[in-house]
């Protein structure tokens, strides 16, 4: 594919992607609630632009006190603070902001696929990203998934840039990008271990240069994380690292409802609500309540440890869409954030990308795909999400970052099938 055709195709994909996202934002979502998490992100953005720093919206609006907050990492709130600074202030305007970020993700996904193989594969990846419900269904939700998918795509692009350049500078940018992705969704900080370190260690370089690249990546990742993590370690009664919400998630997933029966691997607010109610009387901050959550969760896990392998498998299976997938889709549509039809469309899309990804790995050489080793980095975000689910509970949102790599793998398969089909035509004639 020539440069002109590539740019025209990329522009068309971006245009279609934006139209699809705007139609969803102003159509199906118009009368739907934001939900708890999106409301917190929205208030966090407002607090930042109003000079209130990272105060807790929960404490301010529900308990009438001023309190430090870190229930989420900072990335989602910073994204909406930037939106407010640029004039996107209402809910509808911020939905449009999410659509803009999602459209940029379409372009970056295409660039990743081009870096993996060629422009033709990039064009296919851009087209898939433009219309994939696994991507556009997140963008107008005002949640962390939209900036996470964008930063995941950037991190994958920087991964293949490092493989091509193999310099400490390229490694540094890769480490910083992976860490920044973790500052939007906590579990994605695992990209530093699952993606950055293996890529640098396995690339063909002299040992001193490999160590220099590894050191540069580690340094820039640390510099990205330290301001947030360091501040959290000193501003709460007990130490908090990435987010105090991890303690809440642990509590909501450790009770009989989430460990036995039809909802094994899921979660329920009834598992830990009494801790918050009791802690309010003592004016405890998020870290103190979090310590109570962890203690309760640890006791429950210890008392039921023989059941843990089953529960962890169910959590990961729910997240990946392979264990009770329709029940999981219906459960996550019951909060009115997304319709059941959209949740099912996301599930079917993910299954399709699984099939195409498997085809890429199993029949790659016959399809002209790169070696498996070159494709493995695309699976790292999905593995990070699965690890997050294993620790907490099954949720489709943990899969969202992984959808980026799956989309690229699907494009690799479709590109190979197209080339194979074209190569057979002369033989038939």
QUIGIPE-V527602 format. One line per field, one symbol per residue. phi: phi as a letter, one per 40 degrees, with the letter a starting at -180 (. if undefined). Layout:
phi: ???
This chain:
phi: .cccccccccccccccdcccccccccbccdbcccgcccccccccccdcccgcfbcccdcccbbgbcacbacbcccccccccccccchcbcdcccccddccccccddccdcccccccbaccccccccccccbcccbccccccgbcccccccccccccccccccdccfbdcccccccccccccccbbdccccdcccbcccccccccadddcccccccccccccccccddccccccbcbcbcbbcaccdccccccbbadccbbgcbdgcaacccacccccccccbfccdccccccdccccccccccbcccddcccccccccccgbbfcccccccccccgcbccccccccccccdccdccccccccbddccgcccddccddccdcccccccccccbacacccccccccccccccccccccccccccccccccc
